[in-house]
Amino acid sequence: MSGFKAILLIILILCALATSISRNLLTSVVIFMSYSLVMCIIWILLESPDLAITEAAVGAGVTSVLFFVTLKKIHAMDQRKNAEEEEEEERDEQDQAGL
């Protein structure tokens, strides 16, 4: 069991580092959600189910939804989509010019 706890601790540290290093906001939110879920499992292993439920509901649930709504309001998810569409249009134009 202690090996499993060590693996969870390593995953928790990696999630924390990846969240702070990631340049993409959407990726950071998803990694933060996984951090909260790993923390929830750790609380269960520490025999504290009330904190585990709270962590799952607030950390992975409500907070993540608020982050997604915020990203949508500031158009962070749309900008990424628009950038991908612009790159695709440029490739199409280059292909047409080459023909």
N, CA, C and O of each residue as an XYZ file, in Angstrom:
396
protein
N       0.816     -1.195      0.000
C       0.000      0.000      0.000
C       0.862      1.263      0.000
O       0.475      2.273     -0.587
N       2.015      1.214      0.647
C       2.859      2.404      0.694
C       3.435      2.737     -0.685
O       3.718      3.899     -0.978
N       3.608      1.722     -1.523
C       4.063      1.965     -2.892
C       3.021      2.740     -3.687
O       3.357      3.628     -4.470
N       1.747      2.394     -3.477
C       0.651      3.087     -4.142
C       0.588      4.537     -3.679
O       0.347      5.440     -4.481
N       0.806      4.760     -2.381
C       0.808      6.127     -1.851
C       1.958      6.938     -2.442
O       1.804      8.121     -2.745
N       3.113      6.292     -2.603
C       4.264      6.979     -3.188
C       3.989      7.363     -4.643
O       4.351      8.454     -5.084
N       3.349      6.460     -5.381
C       3.006      6.753     -6.775
C       2.022      7.920     -6.845
O       2.161      8.802     -7.693
N       1.031      7.924     -5.957
C       0.071      9.025     -5.926
C       0.748     10.341     -5.583
O       0.413     11.380     -6.151
N       1.694     10.304     -4.663
C       2.419     11.519     -4.300
C       3.227     12.048     -5.478
O       3.272     13.255     -5.713
N       3.863     11.146     -6.219
C       4.638     11.558     -7.393
C       3.714     12.164     -8.447
O       4.039     13.187     -9.049
N       2.557     11.525     -8.669
C       1.591     12.054     -9.633
C       1.103     13.429     -9.188
O       0.942     14.333    -10.009
N       0.869     13.583     -7.888
C       0.407     14.860     -7.358
C       1.434     15.961     -7.602
O       1.075     17.069     -8.001
N       2.696     15.665     -7.365
C       3.762     16.642     -7.589
C       3.890     16.973     -9.074
O       4.067     18.134     -9.443
N       3.799     15.940     -9.932
C       3.886     16.173    -11.372
C       2.732     17.033    -11.875
O       2.919     17.904    -12.723
N       1.546     16.782    -11.348
C       0.391     17.602    -11.746
C       0.574     19.053    -11.321
O       0.259     19.972    -12.076
N       1.084     19.254    -10.108
C       1.302     20.620     -9.634
C       2.327     21.342    -10.507
O       2.130     22.500    -10.873
N       3.412     20.661    -10.836
C       4.434     21.271    -11.691
C       3.911     21.514    -13.106
O       4.154     22.571    -13.689
N       3.198     20.540    -13.651
C       2.680     20.674    -15.016
C       1.666     21.807    -15.122
O       1.615     22.507    -16.134
N       0.860     21.987    -14.080
C      -0.110     23.079    -14.097
C       0.586     24.430    -14.142
O       0.155     25.333    -14.860
N       1.645     24.566    -13.388
C       2.336     25.858    -13.353
C       3.209     26.089    -14.578
O       3.476     27.239    -14.928
N       3.659     25.036    -15.235
C       4.539     25.174    -16.394
C       3.759     25.329    -17.694
O       4.228     25.980    -18.628
N       2.581     24.736    -17.756
C       1.799     24.720    -18.994
C       1.469     26.134    -19.465
O       1.093     26.992    -18.666
N       1.615     26.368    -20.776
C       1.327     27.683    -21.349
C      -0.119     27.776    -21.839
O      -0.644     28.874    -22.023
N      -0.753     26.640    -22.047
C      -2.124     26.619    -22.530
C      -3.071     26.611    -21.329
O      -2.961     25.744    -20.462
N      -3.983     27.554    -21.273
C      -4.880     27.672    -20.132
C      -5.819     26.487    -20.001
O      -6.080     26.022    -18.891
N      -6.326     25.996    -21.114
C      -7.230     24.856    -21.074
C      -6.519     23.617    -20.541
O      -7.084     22.867    -19.745
N      -5.303     23.408    -20.971
C      -4.513     22.281    -20.475
C      -4.261     22.416    -18.981
O      -4.323     21.429    -18.248
N      -3.981     23.618    -18.532
C      -3.759     23.846    -17.103
C      -4.996     23.505    -16.280
O      -4.879     22.937    -15.194
N      -6.176     23.845    -16.783
C      -7.413     23.540    -16.058
C      -7.632     22.036    -15.974
O      -8.029     21.524    -14.928
N      -7.378     21.327    -17.068
C      -7.557     19.871    -17.064
C      -6.562     19.207    -16.114
O      -6.915     18.272    -15.395
N      -5.334     19.683    -16.112
C      -4.335     19.127    -15.194
C      -4.720     19.441    -13.753
O      -4.526     18.608    -12.868
N      -5.260     20.626    -13.510
C      -5.724     20.978    -12.168
C      -6.852     20.057    -11.717
O      -6.926     19.685    -10.546
N      -7.727     19.691    -12.644
C      -8.797     18.744    -12.311
C      -8.217     17.398    -11.892
O      -8.675     16.792    -10.924
N      -7.215     16.939    -12.618
C      -6.597     15.658    -12.259
C      -5.870     15.753    -10.919
O      -5.844     14.791    -10.152
N      -5.281     16.917    -10.641
C      -4.658     17.141     -9.339
C      -5.689     16.982     -8.223
O      -5.420     16.335     -7.211
N      -6.856     17.569     -8.408
C      -7.906     17.481     -7.391
C      -8.401     16.053     -7.211
O      -8.690     15.629     -6.091
N      -8.499     15.315     -8.303
C      -8.948     13.932     -8.192
C      -7.916     13.050     -7.483
O      -8.278     12.175     -6.695
N      -6.643     13.282     -7.763
C      -5.593     12.538     -7.054
C      -5.610     12.897     -5.573
O      -5.442     12.034     -4.713
N      -5.812     14.175     -5.289
C      -5.902     14.604     -3.886
C      -7.095     13.947     -3.203
O      -7.023     13.603     -2.024
N      -8.175     13.775     -3.927
C      -9.360     13.103     -3.399
C      -9.028     11.658     -3.017
O      -9.436     11.184     -1.956
N      -8.298     10.971     -3.871
C      -7.903      9.587     -3.570
C      -6.996      9.544     -2.347
O      -7.118      8.646     -1.513
N      -6.097     10.502     -2.237
C      -5.207     10.554     -1.070
C      -6.007     10.754      0.211
O      -5.708     10.129      1.229
N      -7.027     11.623      0.174
C      -7.866     11.823      1.360
C      -8.591     10.532      1.733
O      -8.759     10.236      2.916
N      -9.018      9.767      0.735
C      -9.670      8.491      1.035
C      -8.691      7.535      1.704
O      -9.042      6.855      2.668
N      -7.457      7.483      1.192
C      -6.445      6.608      1.797
C      -6.095      7.046      3.220
O      -5.709      6.219      4.046
N      -6.225      8.325      3.503
C      -5.968      8.830      4.854
C      -7.193      8.687      5.762
O      -7.227      9.211      6.875
N      -8.194      7.966      5.258
C      -9.425      7.678      5.992
C     -10.161      8.947      6.421
O     -10.598      9.088      7.563
N     -10.278      9.848      5.473
C     -11.009     11.077      5.710
C     -12.000     11.291      4.552
O     -11.781     12.128      3.676
N     -13.094     10.512      4.572
C     -14.025     10.577      3.439
C     -14.739     11.919      3.292
O     -15.112     12.304      2.184
N     -14.929     12.629      4.400
C     -15.593     13.930      4.294
C     -14.751     14.921      3.496
O     -15.287     15.678      2.686
N     -13.443     14.922      3.718
C     -12.556     15.791      2.932
C     -12.445     15.328      1.490
O     -12.306     16.144      0.579
N     -12.506     14.009      1.281
C     -12.442     13.478     -0.079
C     -13.648     13.930     -0.895
O     -13.514     14.330     -2.051
N     -14.822     13.863     -0.283
C     -16.032     14.291     -0.987
C     -15.973     15.790     -1.271
O     -16.343     16.237     -2.356
N     -15.508     16.559     -0.296
C     -15.398     18.005     -0.487
C     -14.393     18.335     -1.580
O     -14.646     19.209     -2.410
N     -13.270     17.655     -1.590
C     -12.247     17.880     -2.619
C     -12.788     17.536     -3.997
O     -12.546     18.265     -4.959
N     -13.518     16.433     -4.099
C     -14.076     16.039     -5.396
C     -15.127     17.041     -5.865
O     -15.166     17.406     -7.039
N     -15.973     17.479     -4.944
C     -17.057     18.387     -5.325
C     -16.546     19.787     -5.634
O     -16.914     20.383     -6.647
N     -15.706     20.301     -4.764
C     -15.248     21.683     -4.923
C     -14.029     21.761     -5.847
O     -14.015     22.553     -6.789
N     -13.019     20.950     -5.583
C     -11.776     21.033     -6.347
C     -11.927     20.616     -7.790
O     -11.548     21.353     -8.700
N     -12.487     19.418     -8.006
C     -12.604     18.916     -9.375
C     -13.911     19.330    -10.029
O     -14.014     19.348    -11.255
N     -14.897     19.658     -9.231
C     -16.207     19.968     -9.786
C     -16.446     21.444    -10.005
O     -16.337     21.936    -11.128
N     -16.770     22.145     -8.948
C     -17.189     23.544     -9.040
C     -16.066     24.436     -9.579
O     -16.291     25.253    -10.472
N     -14.878     24.278     -9.039
C     -13.763     25.128     -9.469
C     -13.462     24.943    -10.954
O     -13.219     25.915    -11.668
N     -13.480     23.693    -11.414
C     -13.197     23.436    -12.826
C     -14.267     24.038    -13.720
O     -13.954     24.604    -14.768
N     -15.517     23.922    -13.321
C     -16.597     24.518    -14.110
C     -16.418     26.036    -14.175
O     -16.596     26.640    -15.233
N     -16.069     26.648    -13.047
C     -15.840     28.094    -13.037
C     -14.668     28.477    -13.933
O     -14.722     29.497    -14.620
N     -13.610     27.670    -13.931
C     -12.475     27.941    -14.821
C     -12.891     27.835    -16.279
O     -12.507     28.677    -17.092
N     -13.687     26.793    -16.633
C     -14.132     26.638    -18.013
C     -15.013     27.809    -18.447
O     -14.884     28.301    -19.568
N     -15.901     28.252    -17.571
C     -16.754     29.396    -17.892
C     -15.909     30.649    -18.083
O     -16.156     31.439    -18.994
N     -14.919     30.828    -17.229
C     -14.028     31.986    -17.356
C     -13.263     31.943    -18.668
O     -13.148     32.961    -19.350
N     -12.738     30.779    -19.029
C     -12.024     30.655    -20.300
C     -12.937     30.963    -21.478
O     -12.516     31.576    -22.459
N     -14.170     30.540    -21.373
C     -15.132     30.829    -22.449
C     -15.444     32.316    -22.515
O     -15.553     32.879    -23.605
N     -15.591     32.963    -21.350
C     -15.914     34.394    -21.312
C     -14.775     35.250    -21.873
O     -15.025     36.251    -22.546
N     -13.541     34.864    -21.600
C     -12.418     35.647    -22.111
C     -11.993     35.179    -23.503
O     -11.002     35.658    -24.054
N     -12.748     34.249    -24.058
C     -12.540     33.742    -25.410
C     -11.188     33.052    -25.568
O     -10.619     33.052    -26.660
N     -10.676     32.473    -24.506
C      -9.396     31.769    -24.590
C      -9.529     30.489    -25.391
O      -8.613     30.120    -26.125
N     -10.669     29.800    -25.259
C     -10.860     28.575    -26.021
C     -11.154     28.904    -27.482
O     -10.746     28.157    -28.371
N     -11.852     30.002    -27.744
C     -12.162     30.403    -29.113
C     -10.909     30.850    -29.857
O     -10.777     30.585    -31.052
N      -9.988     31.523    -29.170
C      -8.769     31.998    -29.810
C      -7.938     30.826    -30.315
O      -7.363     30.885    -31.402
N      -7.880     29.770    -29.524
C      -7.120     28.595    -29.950
C      -7.768     27.983    -31.186
O      -7.085     27.602    -32.137
N      -9.096     27.893    -31.160
C      -9.829     27.339    -32.285
C      -9.631     28.205    -33.528
O      -9.415     27.679    -34.620
N      -9.704     29.529    -33.371
C      -9.510     30.444    -34.488
C      -8.102     30.354    -35.051
O      -7.916     30.417    -36.266
N      -7.119     30.210    -34.193
C      -5.731     30.095    -34.649
C      -5.549     28.825    -35.471
O      -4.852     28.834    -36.485
N      -6.174     27.731    -35.035
C      -6.075     26.487    -35.790
C      -6.767     26.613    -37.136
O      -6.268     26.099    -38.137
N      -7.919     27.295    -37.176
C      -8.631     27.497    -38.432
C      -7.819     28.373    -39.380
O      -7.785     28.102    -40.581
N      -7.166     29.417    -38.873
C      -6.348     30.288    -39.707
C      -5.165     29.539    -40.301
O      -4.822     29.737    -41.466
N      -4.537     28.670    -39.494
C      -3.418     27.880    -39.997
C      -3.881     26.940    -41.104
O      -3.180     26.747    -42.097
N      -5.062     26.357    -40.929
C      -5.595     25.460    -41.939
C      -5.907     26.213    -43.234
O      -5.647     25.709    -44.327
N      -6.463     27.419    -43.105
C      -6.751     28.238    -44.282
C      -5.469     28.618    -45.015
O      -5.435     28.612    -46.246
N      -4.411     28.949    -44.267
C      -3.130     29.296    -44.889
C      -2.562     28.104    -45.650
O      -2.027     28.261    -46.747
N      -2.678     26.905    -45.065
C      -2.194     25.707    -45.754
C      -2.992     25.463    -47.039
O      -2.426     25.090    -48.067
N      -4.301     25.676    -46.973
C      -5.133     25.495    -48.163
C      -4.746     26.483    -49.251
O      -4.671     26.119    -50.425
N      -4.498     27.744    -48.864
C      -4.085     28.769    -49.830
C      -2.750     28.413    -50.457
O      -2.560     28.587    -51.661
N      -1.820     27.913    -49.644
C      -0.517     27.537    -50.167
C      -0.644     26.343    -51.129
O       0.045     26.280    -52.147
N      -1.530     25.406    -50.790
C      -1.746     24.260    -51.662
C      -2.345     24.694    -52.995
O      -1.956     24.194    -54.051
N      -3.294     25.626    -52.941
C      -3.921     26.117    -54.169
C      -2.936     26.909    -55.019
O      -2.971     26.830    -56.247
N      -2.065     27.665    -54.376
C      -1.066     28.449    -55.106
C      -0.042     27.523    -55.758
O       0.493     27.837    -56.821
N       0.226     26.404    -55.135
C       1.195     25.452    -55.664
C       0.663     24.663    -56.839
O       1.448     24.135    -57.627
N      -0.655     24.566    -56.981
C      -1.241     23.800    -58.087
C      -1.226     24.574    -59.315
O      -1.679     24.094    -60.354
